Amino acid sequence: MKKPLSIMLSALLVASLMAGCGPKKTEEPKDNKPAEQTNELKPEEGATLLVWESEGPEGEYIKYVASEFEKKYGVKVKYEPVNYTDTSGKLQQDGPAGVGADVFAAPHDHLGKMVAAGLIQENHNPDRVKNDFMEAALRGVSLDGKVYGYPTAIETYALFYNKDLVKEAPKTYEEIIEFAKTFNNPKEKKYALAWDVGNAYFSYSFLTANGGYVFGKQGTDKDDIGLNNEGALKGAEFYKSLRTILPLKAADSNYQFMDGSFTAGKVAMIINGPWAVKAYQDAKVNFGVAPLPTFGGAQPKSFSGIRALYVSSFTKYPKAAKLFAEFATSDEMLMKRFEMTRQIPPVKALAEKDEIKNDPIVSGFMAQAANAEPMPSIPQMQLVWDPLATTFNAIWDGQMEPKAALDKCVQTIKDAIAAQK
C-alpha cells in the first residue's frame, strides 16, 4: 500500500493520479436507477449484505459503517476480512456461485480487469463523484466515460522516519547511505532503511527517477512499455546498490520485517503508506513522514492510487448494496474513516477541514503526491505485477544483472499481452 493543503491537494493529485480475463459480463440489473433518482433508492425488503475489506483500521471502519447503516436502514451487514488487493480475484470465483460479497473494496488499478470480467456495476449516483470528489478520484473509478466505484481514500507511499533516531528527514538516498555507516548493526538487525524490496509497488519508484514507466500515454498505451529504457536501467542499478546498506535477501526484507522493525525501533526509516499510520501511532512510535529521497539528483515517483468500494454484479440486493456504498462514502462517514485510518478522504470539501489540512502526517504524504503517478488501470496492468516483482527479487539477490532482468521482464509482459488477444 500520503502543502497549504487545501489548495494544493487537488492540484497535486490531479496531476499525479488518474484512472486507472474471466467470466462473461453479466447483464446489469434492471432496477439499476439513474443518478437523478438517487433519493428514491431504498433497500430491498429482507436485504442482507456481505462486505469485503482488508483487516485492520479499514475493517474496523466497515464494521462501524455497518452498525450505523443498520440503525438507519434496518439492513444487516456482515464484514468479512479479505485483503483489498485480493477481492476482485475472489469475487470472480465466488460471485457466480452466489457466495461473494455484495460490496467490496479494491484498488483502482483493478478497475479495467473488473469491468472486462463483468464483476461490477456502475455507480448509481455518478454526479456525486463528479461534483464532490477530487478529479483524481473521479478518474480513478471511471473507465470509458462511466463511473463505477465509490472512492474511499487517495494514497501514495512515502518515507517514514523515526524522529528519535533521525533528527531530520533525509532529502537524498546518499544521506541515508552515510547515516547507515554509523547506524547499521546487522548482528542486532539494526538498519538505516528497510522496505519490501521485492514488492513491485514500492520498488517501482527507483525505475521512475530517470524516466522509466509502465505504459505510455498516461498509463493507457499497452504497446509502449518503458520498464527497460535507459532511465529504468539507471534506477535499477541504484536499487541494486542499496543492498550494501540492507544486506538481506529479498525474502527476508519483506513487509512484515520492515513493519515490525520500524515499530521496534530497529530500523530508522522505511517506505510505507498511510494505511500503516494508525498502527505506528498506537505503538507510540515517534515518527514523521516525508517525500521519497532523491538519488543522483533525480526524484523518484511513487505509485499512487484510489481505494474505493464497488458493487458486485452478482449481488441479490443491488439497491441495498449501492445505498451502503454511497452511505460509506458520505462526507460524514469519510471523516470518520479518516479518524480511524488516517487515510486521506478524496472529497474536495473535506480538504478544508483543519484536522486534515493541518495534519503533519497528511502533509508528508501530500508532499510526496507531487512526485506520484497513478497506477495504470487498463486490464493489462494486472500482467505487470508478477513479472516486475520477480525482476526486483532477481536483481536484489544477485541472480540477474539489471539489464538482463528488465529486458526479460518486458518480454514476459509483452508475451502475456499478446496471449490475451
Backbone hydrogen bonds, N-H to C=O, Kabsch-Sander energy under -0.5 kcal/mol:
donor,donor_aa,acceptor,acceptor_aa,energy
7,I,4,P,-0.7
8,M,4,P,-2.2
9,L,5,L,-2.9
11,A,7,I,-0.8
12,L,8,M,-3.0
13,L,9,L,-2.0
14,V,10,S,-2.8
15,A,11,A,-1.6
16,S,12,L,-1.3
17,L,13,L,-2.2
26,T,118,G,-0.7
32,N,29,P,-1.6
33,K,31,D,-0.6
37,Q,34,P,-1.7
38,T,35,A,-1.9
40,E,37,Q,-1.8
41,L,38,T,-2.0
47,A,44,E,-1.8
49,L,76,K,-2.4
51,V,78,K,-2.8
52,W,103,V,-1.9
53,E,80,E,-1.2
60,E,56,G,-2.3
61,Y,57,P,-2.1
62,I,58,E,-2.0
63,K,59,G,-2.1
64,Y,60,E,-1.9
65,V,61,Y,-2.8
66,A,62,I,-2.8
67,S,63,K,-1.9
68,E,64,Y,-2.2
69,F,65,V,-3.1
70,E,66,A,-2.3
71,K,67,S,-1.8
72,K,68,E,-1.8
73,Y,69,F,-3.2
74,G,70,E,-2.2
76,K,47,A,-0.6
76,K,74,G,-0.5
78,K,49,L,-3.2
80,E,51,V,-2.8
82,V,53,E,-1.9
82,V,80,E,-0.5
86,D,83,N,-2.5
87,T,83,N,-0.8
90,K,86,D,-2.1
91,L,87,T,-2.8
92,Q,88,S,-1.8
93,Q,89,G,-1.0
94,D,90,K,-3.2
95,G,91,L,-2.9
98,G,95,G,-1.9
99,V,94,D,-1.9
100,G,94,D,-0.7
102,D,50,L,-2.6
103,V,50,L,-1.8
104,F,310,Y,-2.2
105,A,52,W,-1.9
106,A,308,A,-2.1
108,H,306,I,-1.2
110,H,107,P,-1.7
111,L,108,H,-1.8
112,G,20,G,-0.7
112,G,377,S,-1.6
114,M,110,H,-2.5
115,V,111,L,-2.8
116,A,112,G,-2.4
117,A,113,K,-1.9
118,G,115,V,-1.2
119,L,114,M,-2.6
120,I,114,M,-0.5
121,Q,311,V,-2.4
123,N,147,V,-2.4
128,R,125,N,-1.3
129,V,125,N,-0.8
130,K,126,P,-2.7
131,N,127,D,-2.5
132,D,128,R,-2.2
133,F,128,R,-0.5
133,F,129,V,-1.2
134,M,346,P,-2.6
138,L,134,M,-2.2
139,R,135,E,-2.8
140,G,136,A,-2.2
141,V,137,A,-1.4
142,S,139,R,-1.1
143,L,146,K,-2.4
146,K,143,L,-1.9
148,Y,141,V,-3.0
149,G,141,V,-1.1
150,Y,309,L,-2.4
152,T,307,R,-3.0
153,A,307,R,-1.6
154,I,344,I,-2.2
155,E,305,G,-2.5
157,Y,303,F,-0.7
158,A,272,N,-2.6
159,L,290,A,-2.8
160,F,158,A,-0.6
160,F,270,I,-2.8
161,Y,288,G,-2.2
162,N,268,A,-2.7
163,K,161,Y,-0.7
163,K,286,N,-2.7
164,D,286,N,-0.7
165,L,162,N,-1.6
166,V,162,N,-2.7
173,Y,294,T,-3.4
176,I,172,T,-1.2
177,I,173,Y,-2.4
178,E,174,E,-1.8
179,F,175,E,-2.4
180,A,176,I,-2.4
181,K,177,I,-0.9
181,K,178,E,-0.7
182,T,178,E,-0.5
182,T,179,F,-1.2
183,F,179,F,-1.7
184,N,180,A,-2.1
185,N,190,K,-2.6
188,E,185,N,-1.4
189,K,186,P,-1.0
190,K,185,N,-2.1
191,Y,189,K,-0.5
191,Y,266,K,-1.5
194,A,269,M,-1.7
197,V,195,W,-1.9
197,V,253,S,-1.3
199,N,196,D,-2.0
200,A,198,G,-0.7
203,S,199,N,-2.6
204,Y,200,A,-1.5
205,S,202,F,-1.2
206,F,203,S,-1.6
207,L,203,S,-0.6
207,L,204,Y,-1.1
208,T,204,Y,-1.0
209,A,205,S,-0.9
211,G,208,T,-1.9
212,G,207,L,-1.6
213,Y,226,G,-1.3
216,G,221,D,-1.0
216,G,224,D,-1.5
219,G,215,F,-1.0
220,T,216,G,-1.4
220,T,217,K,-0.8
221,D,216,G,-2.4
222,K,220,T,-0.9
224,D,221,D,-1.6
225,I,223,D,-0.6
226,G,213,Y,-0.6
226,G,214,V,-1.1
226,G,224,D,-0.6
229,N,226,G,-0.7
233,L,229,N,-2.3
234,K,230,E,-2.0
235,G,231,G,-2.0
236,A,232,A,-2.4
237,E,233,L,-2.1
238,F,234,K,-1.6
239,Y,235,G,-2.6
240,K,236,A,-2.2
241,S,237,E,-1.4
242,L,238,F,-1.0
242,L,239,Y,-1.0
243,R,240,K,-1.6
244,T,241,S,-1.6
245,I,242,L,-1.3
246,L,242,L,-1.0
248,L,246,L,-2.8
252,D,249,K,-1.1
253,S,249,K,-1.7
254,N,252,D,-1.0
258,M,254,N,-2.4
259,D,255,Y,-3.0
260,G,256,Q,-2.6
261,S,257,F,-2.5
262,F,258,M,-2.1
263,T,259,D,-2.0
264,A,260,G,-1.9
265,G,262,F,-0.9
266,K,261,S,-2.5
267,V,261,S,-1.4
268,A,191,Y,-1.8
269,M,192,A,-1.3
270,I,160,F,-2.0
271,I,194,A,-0.9
272,N,158,A,-1.9
272,N,270,I,-0.6
276,A,273,G,-1.8
277,V,274,P,-1.2
278,K,341,T,-0.6
280,Y,276,A,-1.7
281,Q,277,V,-2.4
282,D,278,K,-2.6
283,A,279,A,-1.7
284,K,281,Q,-1.5
285,V,280,Y,-2.5
287,F,285,V,-1.3
288,G,161,Y,-2.2
290,A,159,L,-2.5
294,T,171,K,-2.3
295,F,298,A,-2.0
298,A,295,F,-1.9
301,K,205,S,-0.7
302,S,300,P,-0.5
302,S,371,N,-1.3
303,F,201,Y,-0.5
304,S,373,E,-1.7
305,G,155,E,-2.7
307,R,153,A,-2.4
307,R,305,G,-0.5
308,A,106,A,-1.5
309,L,150,Y,-2.4
310,Y,104,F,-2.8
312,S,102,D,-2.5
312,S,310,Y,-0.5
313,S,119,L,-2.7
315,T,312,S,-0.9
321,A,317,Y,-2.6
322,K,318,P,-2.4
323,L,319,K,-2.3
324,F,320,A,-2.3
325,A,321,A,-2.3
326,E,322,K,-2.3
327,F,323,L,-2.5
328,A,324,F,-2.8
329,T,325,A,-0.8
330,S,327,F,-1.4
334,L,330,S,-2.7
335,M,331,D,-2.0
336,K,332,E,-1.6
337,R,333,M,-2.3
338,F,334,L,-2.1
339,E,335,M,-2.1
340,M,336,K,-1.9
341,T,337,R,-2.9
342,R,338,F,-2.3
344,I,154,I,-0.6
348,K,132,D,-2.1
349,A,132,D,-0.5
351,A,347,V,-0.8
351,A,348,K,-1.0
352,E,349,A,-1.5
353,K,350,L,-1.4
356,I,353,K,-1.5
357,K,353,K,-2.7
358,N,354,D,-2.1
359,D,356,I,-1.3
363,S,359,D,-2.2
364,G,360,P,-1.1
365,F,361,I,-1.6
366,M,362,V,-2.6
367,A,363,S,-1.9
368,Q,364,G,-1.4
369,A,365,F,-1.8
370,A,366,M,-0.7
370,A,367,A,-0.7
371,N,368,Q,-2.3
372,A,369,A,-1.4
373,E,302,S,-2.6
375,M,304,S,-2.0
377,S,19,A,-1.1
378,I,219,G,-0.5
381,M,378,I,-2.3
382,Q,379,P,-1.5
383,L,380,Q,-1.8
384,V,381,M,-1.8
385,W,381,M,-0.9
388,L,384,V,-2.4
389,A,385,W,-2.3
390,T,386,D,-2.6
391,T,387,P,-1.9
392,F,388,L,-2.3
393,N,389,A,-2.4
394,A,390,T,-2.3
395,I,391,T,-2.4
396,W,392,F,-2.6
397,D,393,N,-2.3
398,G,395,I,-1.2
399,Q,394,A,-2.1
400,M,394,A,-1.4
405,A,401,E,-2.6
406,L,402,P,-2.8
407,D,403,K,-2.6
408,K,404,A,-2.2
409,C,405,A,-2.2
410,V,406,L,-2.5
411,Q,407,D,-2.2
412,T,408,K,-2.4
413,I,409,C,-2.1
414,K,410,V,-2.7
415,D,411,Q,-2.6
416,A,412,T,-2.1
417,I,413,I,-2.4
418,A,414,K,-2.5
419,A,415,D,-2.0
420,Q,416,A,-0.8
420,Q,417,I,-0.8
421,K,417,I,-0.6
421,K,418,A,-0.9
